[in-house]
């Protein structure tokens, strides 16, 4: 049966418009000023806000579960947590591990896709990243790009989109990017000390994004702008962790004035400690200490992901920059979907797209829908 939602305030094309909408077979079927339907289940929204579901393309886990370590049975509890904070699409993110273990975890995630349409792809943060800018990722498995190995990753993903973080200064990085330009893979540059020229070449080869801007990157120097300089100059997308720790609120505001807002993507980079108390946790094989909502590599002053949630990422960005929540929302819905070339499937409220949406009352989440089905 079709569902008719009447009198909601919908986020459409960057504006809030009062509209009725119909959901059929998990898609937005029609969106009009007024709709009447004799064969529809009618839901009165009475002016409640309707926003597209949030998209998190960089998240390592929550609630004590790390995607490098999890089993298939863990996912139902994990996904419920994401729903609570407005996330309806995610890319479970794996840090570098042994080849066999990475293949195993990719296979588990790809098998879950048939049960959980929230899984839109997999983010591989390594193994093709610089040992000098590894951050909290174990150095053991880091290496130069390997085409043969990556073909095995693709096979294990069973059609799921792979989003890969790559250091452009590694041997043969540009040829590697070009080799997979049409294979349902996107590349993000990060964990890197690349020069400006090396970074530019990687973007020209097909890389589209930068991973957690400024973090695990060689710092900007006015004589050697490097990867950060090209990241800011280019029209590429970049990830922002807007928790106020990875980047100061003033840095976040600065980025918002330099970059085209349509090229900014909010991510959580959340780890297994998200939703839990201070304590000792893991990111892959690395031991992590969480104190005062900050995650650090145990015994070192190295950041190791965050305890940020999707909704808070949007909320903090709005507060730090002064832009409206409606504008900030695009950075974690429309923008990531467009970067991934998936904007015709999800990320917006538009006819024909997946009916992933959130109903809010004064920016408090009341209910969450995935492909038209109520999740919370």
C-alpha positions in Angstrom: 0.0 0.0 0.0 1.1 3.6 -0.7 1.6 6.0 2.2 0.5 9.6 1.9 2.2 12.1 4.2 0.3 15.3 4.4 1.3 18.8 5.5 5.0 18.3 6.2 7.7 20.9 5.9 10.1 19.3 3.4 13.7 20.1 2.7 13.7 20.4 -1.2 16.4 22.1 -3.2 17.9 23.9 -0.3 14.5 25.3 0.8 11.8 24.3 3.3 8.5 23.9 1.5 5.2 22.7 2.8 4.3 19.7 0.7 2.4 16.4 0.7 4.3 13.3 -0.5 3.6 9.7 -1.4 5.9 6.7 -0.7 5.4 3.6 -2.9 7.7 0.5 -3.0 10.3 2.2 -0.9 10.6 5.3 -3.1 9.4 8.9 -3.1 6.5 8.4 -5.6 5.1 11.9 -5.8 5.7 15.3 -4.1 3.1 18.0 -4.6 1.6 21.0 -2.8 -1.6 19.0 -2.2 -2.2 15.3 -2.9 -5.4 13.3 -2.5 -5.3 9.5 -2.7 -8.1 7.1 -2.2 -5.9 4.0 -1.8 -3.3 5.4 0.5 -2.5 5.1 4.2 -2.6 8.7 5.3 -0.2 10.2 7.9 -0.8 13.7 9.1 2.4 15.6 9.7 0.8 18.9 10.8 3.9 21.0 9.9 6.6 18.7 11.2 9.9 19.0 9.5 11.0 16.3 7.0 14.6 16.0 6.2 16.6 13.4 4.0 18.3 10.7 6.0 21.9 11.4 6.9 24.8 9.7 5.0 28.0 8.8 6.9 30.8 7.7 4.6 33.4 7.4 7.3 32.5 5.4 10.4 34.4 2.6 12.1 31.7 1.5 14.5 29.6 2.3 17.6 28.4 0.7 20.9 31.5 -1.4 21.4 31.6 -2.8 17.9 34.4 -2.1 15.4 33.8 -3.0 11.8 37.3 -4.5 11.6 36.3 -6.9 14.4 32.5 -7.4 14.1 30.5 -10.5 13.3 27.3 -10.5 11.2 25.1 -10.9 14.3 26.3 -7.6 15.7 24.9 -5.4 13.0 21.2 -5.2 14.1 22.3 -3.4 17.3 24.7 -1.2 15.4 22.3 0.0 12.8 19.7 0.9 15.4 22.2 3.3 17.0 22.8 5.0 13.7 19.0 5.4 13.2 18.7 7.1 16.5 21.0 9.9 15.3 19.5 10.2 11.8 21.9 8.1 9.7 20.1 6.1 7.1 23.0 5.4 4.8 26.5 4.4 5.8 29.8 3.1 4.5 31.2 0.8 7.2 34.9 1.7 7.4 37.8 -0.7 7.7 41.3 0.3 8.7 44.3 -1.7 7.3 44.5 -5.3 8.4 45.9 -8.5 6.9 44.6 -9.3 3.4 42.7 -12.4 4.5 41.0 -10.5 7.4 40.1 -7.5 5.2 38.5 -9.9 2.6 36.6 -11.6 5.4 35.2 -8.3 6.7 34.3 -7.0 3.3 32.5 -10.3 2.6 30.5 -10.0 5.9 29.4 -6.4 5.1 28.5 -7.3 1.5 26.4 -10.2 2.7 24.5 -7.9 5.1 23.5 -5.6 2.3 20.5 -7.7 1.3 19.1 -7.4 4.8 20.1 -3.8 5.5 19.7 -1.3 2.6 21.4 1.3 4.8 24.7 -0.2 3.7 25.6 1.7 0.6 29.3 0.8 0.3 32.5 0.1 2.2 35.2 2.6 3.0 38.8 1.1 3.1 41.0 3.5 5.0 44.2 1.9 3.8 46.2 -0.3 3.3 47.6 2.1 0.6 48.5 5.0 2.9 51.8 6.5 4.0 53.6 5.1 7.0 54.7 8.6 7.9 51.1 9.8 8.3 49.4 6.7 9.5 47.8 8.3 12.5 46.3 5.6 14.7 46.4 3.0 11.9 48.8 0.0 12.4 51.9 0.3 10.2 52.1 -3.5 9.8 49.9 -3.8 6.8 50.6 -0.6 5.0 51.9 -0.9 1.4 52.0 0.6 -2.1 48.8 0.3 -4.2 48.2 -3.2 -5.5 45.9 -3.7 -8.5 45.6 -7.5 -8.1 44.8 -7.2 -4.4 42.2 -4.5 -5.1 40.5 -6.7 -7.7 40.0 -9.3 -4.9 38.5 -6.5 -2.7 36.1 -5.7 -5.5 35.1 -9.3 -5.9 34.5 -9.7 -2.2 32.3 -6.6 -2.2 29.9 -8.2 -4.5 28.8 -5.0 -6.2 29.0 -2.7 -3.2 30.7 0.6 -3.9 34.3 0.8 -2.5 35.5 4.1 -1.3 39.3 4.0 -0.7 41.6 6.4 1.1 44.9 6.6 -0.7 48.2 8.5 -0.2 49.1 10.1 -3.6 52.8 10.1 -3.0 53.0 6.3 -3.0 54.5 4.5 -5.9 52.2 4.2 -9.0 49.3 5.9 -7.1 48.1 7.8 -10.2 48.1 4.8 -12.5 46.3 2.8 -9.8 43.6 5.4 -9.6 43.2 5.5 -13.4 43.1 1.6 -13.4 39.8 1.6 -11.5 38.1 4.7 -12.8 35.1 2.8 -14.0 34.9 0.0 -11.5 32.5 1.3 -8.9 35.3 2.7 -6.8 35.9 6.2 -5.6 39.2 7.6 -4.2 39.8 10.0 -1.3 43.3 11.4 -0.6 44.6 11.3 2.9 47.1 10.0 5.5 49.6 11.8 3.4 52.6 14.0 3.1 52.2 14.5 -0.6 53.5 17.6 -2.4 51.1 20.0 -4.1 52.1 18.5 -7.5 51.6 14.9 -6.4 48.2 15.7 -5.0 47.2 17.6 -8.1 48.2 14.7 -10.3 46.1 12.3 -8.2 43.0 14.5 -8.5 43.6 14.8 -12.2 43.8 10.9 -12.3 40.4 10.7 -10.8 40.5 11.1 -7.0 37.5 13.1 -5.8 37.8 13.7 -2.1 40.1 14.3 0.8 39.9 12.2 4.0 39.4 14.1 7.4 40.8 17.4 6.3 44.0 18.5 8.0 44.2 15.4 10.1 47.0 12.9 9.3 48.2 15.3 6.6 51.5 17.2 6.2 50.9 20.7 7.6 50.5 23.7 5.2 53.6 25.8 4.7 53.6 29.0 2.7 56.7 27.8 0.8 55.4 24.3 0.3 51.6 24.2 0.3 51.5 20.5 -0.2 48.4 18.3 0.0 46.6 20.8 2.3 47.2 23.7 -0.2 45.8 21.7 -3.1 42.9 20.4 -1.0 41.8 24.0 -0.3 42.5 25.4 -3.8 40.8 22.6 -5.8 37.2 22.0 -6.5 37.5 18.5 -4.9 35.3 17.3 -2.0 36.7 17.1 1.5 35.6 15.4 4.7 35.2 17.4 7.9 35.0 15.9 11.4 33.1 18.7 13.1 33.5 17.6 16.7 35.6 20.7 17.7 38.5 18.5 18.5 39.9 17.3 15.2 39.4 20.9 13.9 38.9 23.9 16.0 35.6 25.7 15.5 37.4 28.6 14.0 39.2 26.3 11.5 35.8 24.8 10.6 34.4 28.3 10.0 37.4 29.2 7.9 37.0 26.1 5.7 33.3 27.0 5.2 34.3 30.4 3.8 37.1 29.1 1.5 35.4 26.0 0.0 32.3 25.7 -2.1 29.7 24.4 0.5 28.5 21.8 -2.1 32.0 20.2 -1.8 32.0 19.8 2.0 31.1 16.5 3.5 30.5 15.9 7.2 31.7 12.6 8.6 31.8 11.2 12.1 34.9 8.9 11.9 33.2 7.3 14.8 34.9 4.4 16.6 33.5 1.6 18.8 33.5 3.9 21.9 30.7 6.0 20.4 27.7 5.8 22.7 29.7 4.4 25.6 31.6 5.7 28.6 35.3 6.8 28.8 37.6 3.8 28.7 39.9 1.6 26.7 38.8 0.5 23.2 40.2 -0.6 19.8 40.4 0.7 16.3 41.4 -2.4 14.4 44.4 -3.7 16.2 45.3 -0.3 17.8 44.4 0.3 21.5 42.5 3.5 22.0 41.9 5.5 25.2 38.7 7.7 25.3 38.5 10.5 27.9 36.2 13.5 27.8 34.8 12.4 24.4 38.3 12.5 22.8 39.8 9.3 21.4 43.6 9.0 21.4 46.0 6.2 20.6 46.8 4.9 24.0 49.9 6.4 25.5 50.4 8.8 22.6 49.1 12.2 21.5 47.6 10.9 18.3 43.9 11.2 17.6 42.1 8.0 16.8 38.7 8.6 15.4 35.9 10.2 17.3 32.8 9.6 19.4 30.7 11.9 17.2 27.2 11.0 16.0 25.7 12.0 12.6 23.1 14.4 14.0 25.7 16.1 16.3 28.1 16.5 13.3 25.4 18.6 11.6 24.4 20.4 14.7 28.0 21.4 15.6 28.8 22.5 12.1 25.8 24.8 12.1 26.8 26.3 15.5 30.5 26.7 14.5 29.8 28.3 11.1 26.5 30.2 11.7 24.8 28.5 8.7 21.3 27.2 9.2 20.7 23.5 10.1 19.0 23.1 6.8 22.2 24.2 5.0 24.4 22.2 7.2 22.2 19.1 6.6 23.2 19.1 2.9 26.8 18.4 4.0 25.8 15.0 5.3 23.1 14.0 2.8 23.1 15.5 -0.7 26.9 16.2 -0.9 28.2 12.7 0.0 25.7 11.0 -2.3 26.8 13.3 -5.2 30.5 12.7 -4.5 29.8 9.0 -4.8 27.8 9.4 -8.0 24.8 8.0 -6.1 22.7 11.2 -6.0 20.0 9.5 -8.2 19.5 6.8 -5.5 19.5 8.6 -2.1 20.6 11.7 -0.2 17.6 14.0 -1.2 13.9 14.2 -1.0 13.0 13.8 -4.6 10.7 11.7 -6.8 12.2 8.3 -7.6 14.8 8.3 -4.9 14.9 6.0 -1.9 12.4 7.2 0.7 15.0 7.6 3.4 13.8 10.5 5.6 13.6 11.8 9.1 10.7 13.5 10.8 11.7 16.1 13.3 9.9 18.4 15.8 11.9 21.5 16.5 15.1 19.7 15.4 14.4 16.8 17.7 14.2 13.4 15.9 10.8 11.8 16.2 11.0 9.0 13.6 13.3 7.6 11.0 12.4 5.8 7.7 14.5 3.7 5.4 13.1 3.0 2.0 9.7 4.0 3.4 9.9 1.6 6.4 9.8 3.0 9.9 13.0 2.2 11.8 12.4 4.3 15.0 
